[in-house]
C-alpha cells in the first residue's frame, strides 16, 4: 500500500494503491464497513505485479479513521 492511513473531512475522497508483490495471484476484499464511509476497489483480483486502487469517501458524518493492518 502506498498509504498506511487516511484522514478525511466530510465529503472528501482518498485513494490508496494496493500492489501485489507476491509471485502469484492475490485477491483483495473490503472486510466490514465503517459508518459514514464508502469504500470501493477498482479490481479485486491481482496478478503478480498488478495494482488496485482503493477509493475511500467520507460521508456527511464520518466517525472513524481508516488504517491499514
ZIMOKA-V895962 format. One line per field, one symbol per residue. ss: DSSP state (a for helix, b for strand, c for the rest). psi: psi as a letter, one per 40 degrees, with the letter a starting at -180 (. if undefined). burial: + if it has 24 or more other C-alpha atoms within 12 Angstrom, else -. A space follows every 50 residues. Layout:
BEGIN
ss=???
psi=???
burial=???
END
This chain:
BEGIN
ss=ccccbbccccccbbbbbbbccccccbbcccccccccbbbbbcccbbcccc bbbbbbbbcccccccbbcc
psi=ieheihhiiheiiiihhhhheieaihhiihhiihhehiiiidiehhihei iihhhhhhadgieiihhi.
burial=-----+-+-----++++++--------+--------+++++----+---- ++++++++-------+---
END
